């Protein structure tokens, strides 16, 4: 064996050893990335898969994992770009094409998403899941009639009928027809009590209807039933945030042609004593100045209580006091209050009765 041959052999052995070491390193990196992925450590998994893809740009599995992770972390444009790279590696990957259409819809690229779904449907005309995905996206765009055109045939054919019924409930809710939405969700829950979308949809509808006691309880049960669900956490937070105490301020100044200058200031605090029971406390002050230098001022303190006894019966009550210092310097204090009941016999029809005693302030000077 010549010296040159020996050198070439040694070099080949070194290159093989380096390649093996690199392969082992990549395998170790892939194992760490997958372990982080499976244990919900998404930022760490993203970093590891990015390193793998940088070294192996045509690694289809790692590209798919990375695109999925980007979408979960709301890095939608990164996810779209990665799915496109994956389809360059494997143009026949229908799963990647489907996911790309989904992420495009999340990102608001509706034309690209619709085009992707319709291309897939031409290849798979009987795939009900594609019809469901396209109908949902059409609903997001407000194309409710087109969306129903996909949902209704699925319900009639008993093909993914529960998912289609949930979609019909979503459409009704987005259109503001809350009683219809409630009927659809109720049908689905009756058939499948663990249908997450229907359970959360029902909680949201009850919240939008003002049935906060029911909505709060439903959101708590949903969170217990679906503890890993981001949407369940979102709905629970949304409903309970609306029940937190609030403080608001109001200021208004009115000038008219008689040179009357009236300034009104108000501070109001609202508390939910329990779902569907609210208490508001407010303090108001007005200061009026009139032509000729006369002044008038006053204060009002008022408490308001509102409760909902049932889906159809509401009650409201208020009690307060008003003090006014008149033009001549005299002070007057009066008690005021009100009470009312409202009965809603249908979603858009009702009647009520009430009584009130109000203290009205003089805000205009008498002119001889």
C-alpha positions as CSV (number, residue, x, y, z in Angstrom):
1,X,0.0,0.0,0.0
2,X,1.5,3.3,-1.0
3,X,1.7,6.3,1.3
4,X,-0.8,8.2,-0.8
5,X,-3.3,5.3,-0.6
6,X,-2.8,5.2,3.2
7,X,-3.5,9.0,3.5
8,X,-6.7,8.6,1.4
9,X,-7.8,5.7,3.6
10,X,-7.2,7.7,6.8
11,X,-9.1,10.7,5.4
12,X,-12.0,8.5,4.4
13,X,-12.1,7.0,7.9
14,X,-12.0,10.4,9.5
15,X,-14.9,11.7,7.3
16,X,-16.9,8.5,8.0
17,X,-16.3,9.1,11.7
18,X,-17.4,12.7,11.5
19,X,-20.5,11.7,9.6
20,X,-21.4,9.1,12.1
21,X,-20.8,11.6,15.0
22,X,-23.0,14.1,13.2
23,X,-25.7,11.5,12.7
24,X,-25.6,10.5,16.3
25,X,-25.8,14.2,17.3
26,X,-28.8,14.7,15.0
27,X,-30.5,11.6,16.4
28,X,-29.9,12.9,20.0
29,X,-31.2,16.4,19.0
30,X,-34.3,14.8,17.4
31,X,-35.0,12.7,20.6
32,X,-34.7,15.8,22.8
33,X,-37.0,17.8,20.4
34,X,-39.6,15.1,20.5
35,X,-39.4,14.7,24.2
36,X,-40.0,18.5,24.6
37,X,-42.9,18.4,22.1
38,X,-44.6,15.5,23.9
39,X,-44.3,17.3,27.3
40,X,-45.7,20.6,26.0
41,X,-42.5,22.5,26.3
42,X,-43.2,24.2,22.9
43,X,-40.6,27.0,22.9
44,X,-37.9,24.5,23.6
45,X,-39.2,22.1,21.0
46,X,-39.3,24.9,18.4
47,X,-35.7,25.8,19.1
48,X,-34.6,22.2,18.8
49,X,-36.5,21.5,15.6
50,X,-35.2,24.8,14.0
51,X,-31.7,23.5,14.6
52,X,-32.6,20.1,13.0
53,X,-34.2,21.8,10.0
54,X,-31.2,24.1,9.6
55,X,-29.0,21.1,9.3
56,X,-31.4,19.0,7.3
57,X,-33.7,21.2,5.3
58,X,-35.5,18.3,3.6
59,X,-36.4,16.5,6.9
60,X,-40.1,16.2,6.3
61,X,-41.0,15.0,9.8
62,X,-39.2,17.9,11.5
63,X,-40.7,20.4,9.1
64,X,-44.1,19.1,9.9
65,X,-43.5,19.2,13.7
66,X,-42.1,22.8,13.4
67,X,-45.0,24.1,11.3
68,X,-47.5,22.6,13.9
69,X,-45.6,24.1,16.8
70,X,-45.5,27.5,15.2
71,X,-49.3,27.4,14.7
72,X,-49.8,26.5,18.4
73,X,-47.7,29.4,19.5
74,X,-49.6,31.8,17.2
75,X,-46.7,32.3,14.9
76,X,-49.0,31.8,12.0
77,X,-46.9,33.3,9.2
78,X,-43.9,31.2,10.2
79,X,-46.2,28.1,10.2
80,X,-47.5,29.0,6.7
81,X,-43.9,29.4,5.4
82,X,-42.8,26.1,6.9
83,X,-45.8,24.2,5.5
84,X,-44.9,25.6,2.1
85,X,-41.3,24.3,2.5
86,X,-42.7,20.9,3.5
87,X,-44.9,20.8,0.3
88,X,-41.8,21.5,-1.8
89,X,-40.2,18.4,-0.2
90,X,-43.4,16.3,-0.5
91,X,-46.0,17.8,-2.9
92,X,-48.4,14.9,-2.3
93,X,-48.7,15.4,1.4
94,X,-52.4,16.1,1.7
95,X,-52.3,16.4,5.5
96,X,-49.8,19.3,5.1
97,X,-52.1,20.9,2.4
98,X,-55.0,20.6,4.8
99,X,-53.1,22.1,7.7
100,X,-51.8,24.9,5.5
101,X,-55.4,25.8,4.5
102,X,-56.4,25.7,8.2
103,X,-53.5,28.0,9.3
104,X,-54.2,30.4,6.4
105,X,-57.8,30.7,7.7
106,X,-56.6,31.4,11.2
107,X,-54.3,34.1,9.8
108,X,-57.2,35.7,7.9
109,X,-55.9,34.7,4.5
110,X,-59.4,33.5,3.5
111,X,-58.9,33.4,-0.3
112,X,-55.8,31.2,0.0
113,X,-57.5,29.0,2.6
114,X,-60.7,28.6,0.5
115,X,-58.6,27.8,-2.6
116,X,-56.7,25.1,-0.6
117,X,-59.8,23.5,0.7
118,X,-61.5,23.4,-2.6
119,X,-58.4,21.9,-4.3
120,X,-58.5,19.2,-1.7
121,X,-62.2,18.6,-2.1
122,X,-61.7,18.1,-5.9
123,X,-59.3,15.3,-5.0
124,X,-61.5,14.0,-2.1
125,X,-65.1,14.9,-3.0
126,X,-66.6,12.7,-0.2
127,X,-64.4,13.9,2.6
128,X,-66.9,15.3,5.2
129,X,-64.1,16.8,7.3
130,X,-63.0,19.0,4.4
131,X,-66.6,20.2,4.0
132,X,-66.8,21.0,7.7
133,X,-63.5,22.9,7.7
134,X,-64.6,25.0,4.6
135,X,-68.0,25.7,6.1
136,X,-66.5,26.9,9.4
137,X,-64.2,29.2,7.5
138,X,-67.1,30.6,5.4
139,X,-68.9,31.3,8.7
140,X,-65.9,33.3,10.0
141,X,-66.3,35.5,6.9
142,X,-70.0,36.0,7.5
143,X,-71.0,33.9,4.5
144,X,-73.6,32.1,6.5
145,X,-75.8,30.9,3.7
146,X,-72.9,29.2,1.9
147,X,-71.8,27.6,5.2
148,X,-75.2,26.2,5.8
149,X,-75.1,24.8,2.3
150,X,-72.3,22.5,3.5
151,X,-73.7,21.8,7.0
152,X,-77.3,20.9,6.2
153,X,-76.6,18.1,3.7
154,X,-74.2,16.5,6.2
155,X,-76.9,16.5,8.9
156,X,-79.5,15.1,6.6
157,X,-77.0,12.3,5.5
158,X,-76.0,11.6,9.1
159,X,-72.4,12.1,8.0
160,X,-70.5,13.9,10.8
161,X,-73.9,15.2,11.8
162,X,-72.9,16.3,15.3
163,X,-70.0,18.4,14.0
164,X,-72.3,19.9,11.4
165,X,-75.0,20.7,14.1
166,X,-72.3,22.4,16.2
167,X,-71.5,24.5,13.1
168,X,-75.1,25.4,12.7
169,X,-75.2,26.5,16.3
170,X,-72.1,28.7,15.8
171,X,-73.6,30.3,12.7
172,X,-76.8,31.1,14.6
173,X,-74.8,32.6,17.5
174,X,-72.7,34.8,15.2
175,X,-75.9,36.0,13.5
176,X,-77.3,36.9,16.9
177,X,-80.1,34.3,16.9
178,X,-79.2,33.0,20.4
179,X,-82.4,30.9,20.9
180,X,-81.7,29.0,17.7
181,X,-78.0,28.6,18.7
182,X,-79.1,27.2,22.1
183,X,-81.4,24.7,20.4
184,X,-78.6,23.3,18.2
185,X,-76.1,23.1,21.1
186,X,-78.6,21.4,23.3
187,X,-79.3,18.7,20.7
188,X,-75.6,18.0,20.3
189,X,-75.0,17.9,24.1
190,X,-78.0,15.5,24.5
191,X,-76.3,13.1,22.0
192,X,-72.8,13.7,23.2
193,X,-72.4,15.4,26.6
194,X,-68.6,15.6,26.1
195,X,-68.7,17.6,22.9
196,X,-66.4,20.4,23.8
197,X,-67.5,22.9,21.2
198,X,-71.2,22.5,22.0
199,X,-70.5,22.8,25.8
200,X,-68.5,25.9,25.4
201,X,-70.9,27.3,22.8
202,X,-73.8,26.9,25.2
203,X,-71.9,28.7,28.0
204,X,-71.1,31.6,25.7
205,X,-74.7,31.9,24.5
206,X,-76.0,32.0,28.0
207,X,-73.4,34.6,28.8
208,X,-74.5,36.7,25.8
209,X,-78.1,36.3,26.9
210,X,-77.3,37.7,30.4
211,X,-77.8,34.3,32.1
212,X,-74.6,34.8,34.0
213,X,-75.3,32.4,36.9
214,X,-75.9,29.6,34.4
215,X,-73.0,30.6,32.2
216,X,-70.5,30.8,35.1
217,X,-71.5,27.4,36.3
218,X,-71.2,25.9,32.8
219,X,-67.8,27.4,32.2
220,X,-66.5,26.0,35.5
221,X,-67.8,22.5,34.7
222,X,-66.3,22.8,31.2
223,X,-62.9,23.8,32.6
224,X,-63.0,20.8,35.0
225,X,-64.1,18.5,32.1
226,X,-61.5,19.8,29.6
227,X,-58.6,21.0,31.8
228,X,-56.1,21.1,28.9
229,X,-58.3,23.0,26.6
230,X,-57.2,26.6,25.7
231,X,-60.7,27.4,24.5
232,X,-62.3,26.3,27.8
233,X,-59.8,28.5,29.7
234,X,-60.6,31.4,27.4
235,X,-64.4,31.0,27.8
236,X,-64.1,30.6,31.6
237,X,-61.9,33.8,31.8
238,X,-64.2,35.7,29.5
239,X,-67.3,35.0,31.6
240,X,-65.6,35.6,35.0
241,X,-63.9,38.8,33.8
242,X,-67.4,40.2,33.1
243,X,-68.4,39.5,36.7
244,X,-65.5,41.5,38.3
245,X,-66.1,44.9,40.0
246,X,-66.0,47.9,37.7
247,X,-65.5,51.6,38.3
248,X,-66.3,54.2,35.7
249,X,-66.2,58.0,35.6
250,X,-68.3,60.4,33.6
251,X,-67.9,64.1,32.9
252,X,-70.1,66.4,30.8
253,X,-70.2,70.1,30.2
254,X,-73.2,71.9,28.6
255,X,-73.2,75.4,27.3
256,X,-76.3,77.0,25.8
257,X,-77.3,80.2,24.1
258,X,-78.4,81.8,27.4
259,X,-74.9,81.5,28.7
260,X,-75.9,78.7,31.1
261,X,-72.8,76.6,32.0
262,X,-73.6,73.2,33.5
263,X,-70.9,70.8,34.5
264,X,-71.9,67.2,35.6
265,X,-69.4,64.8,37.1
266,X,-70.2,61.2,38.1
267,X,-68.3,58.2,39.6
268,X,-69.9,54.8,39.5
269,X,-68.8,51.5,41.0
270,X,-70.4,48.2,40.0
271,X,-70.3,44.9,41.9
272,X,-71.6,41.4,41.1
273,X,-72.9,40.2,44.4
274,X,-73.5,36.9,42.7
275,X,-74.1,35.9,39.1
276,X,-77.2,37.8,37.9
277,X,-77.2,40.0,41.0
278,X,-75.6,43.4,40.6
279,X,-75.2,46.5,42.8
280,X,-74.2,49.9,41.5
281,X,-73.2,52.8,43.7
282,X,-72.9,56.3,42.2
283,X,-72.0,59.8,43.3
284,X,-72.9,62.7,41.0
285,X,-72.2,66.4,41.4
286,X,-73.4,69.2,39.2
287,X,-72.3,72.8,39.1
288,X,-74.4,75.4,37.2
289,X,-73.5,79.0,36.5
290,X,-75.9,81.4,34.9
291,X,-76.1,84.8,33.3
292,X,-75.7,87.5,35.8
293,X,-73.4,85.5,38.1
294,X,-76.0,83.2,39.8
295,X,-74.9,79.7,40.8
296,X,-76.6,76.5,41.5
297,X,-75.0,73.2,42.6
298,X,-76.1,69.8,43.8
299,X,-75.1,66.3,44.7
300,X,-76.7,62.9,44.3
301,X,-75.9,59.6,45.9
302,X,-77.7,56.5,44.6
303,X,-77.6,52.7,45.0
304,X,-79.1,50.4,42.3
305,X,-79.8,46.7,42.7
306,X,-80.8,44.4,39.8
307,X,-81.5,40.7,39.9
308,X,-82.7,38.0,37.6
309,X,-85.1,35.6,39.3
310,X,-85.4,33.3,36.3
311,X,-85.0,33.3,32.6
312,X,-88.0,35.6,32.2
313,X,-88.4,37.6,35.4
314,X,-86.2,40.6,36.3
315,X,-86.3,43.1,39.2
316,X,-84.7,46.4,39.6
317,X,-84.6,48.8,42.6
318,X,-82.8,52.0,43.5
319,X,-82.6,54.2,46.6
320,X,-80.8,57.6,46.9
321,X,-80.7,61.1,48.1
322,X,-80.3,64.4,46.3
323,X,-79.1,67.7,47.7
324,X,-79.5,71.0,45.9
325,X,-78.3,74.5,46.8
326,X,-80.6,76.9,45.0
327,X,-80.1,80.3,43.5
328,X,-81.0,82.1,46.7
329,X,-78.7,80.0,48.8
330,X,-81.4,77.7,50.3
331,X,-80.5,74.0,50.5
332,X,-83.0,71.2,49.8
333,X,-82.4,67.4,50.4
334,X,-84.8,64.9,49.0
335,X,-85.0,61.1,49.1
336,X,-85.6,59.3,45.8
337,X,-86.0,55.7,44.7
338,X,-87.6,53.4,42.3
339,X,-88.6,49.7,41.8
340,X,-89.7,47.7,38.8
341,X,-90.4,44.2,37.6
342,X,-90.0,43.0,34.0
343,X,-91.5,39.8,32.6
344,X,-90.2,38.6,29.2
345,X,-92.7,36.1,27.7
346,X,-90.7,35.6,24.5
347,X,-87.1,36.4,23.4
348,X,-88.2,39.8,22.0
349,X,-91.5,40.5,23.9
350,X,-92.2,41.4,27.5
351,X,-94.0,43.8,29.8
352,X,-93.3,45.4,33.2
353,X,-94.4,47.8,35.8
354,X,-92.7,50.0,38.3
355,X,-92.9,53.1,40.6
356,X,-90.4,55.8,41.1
357,X,-89.8,59.1,43.0
358,X,-87.1,61.3,41.5
359,X,-85.6,64.6,42.7
360,X,-85.1,66.9,39.7
361,X,-82.6,69.7,39.7
362,X,-83.2,73.2,38.5
363,X,-80.6,74.0,35.8
364,X,-82.1,77.1,34.3
365,X,-82.6,80.5,35.9
366,X,-86.0,82.1,35.9
367,X,-86.1,85.2,33.8
368,X,-88.4,88.1,34.7
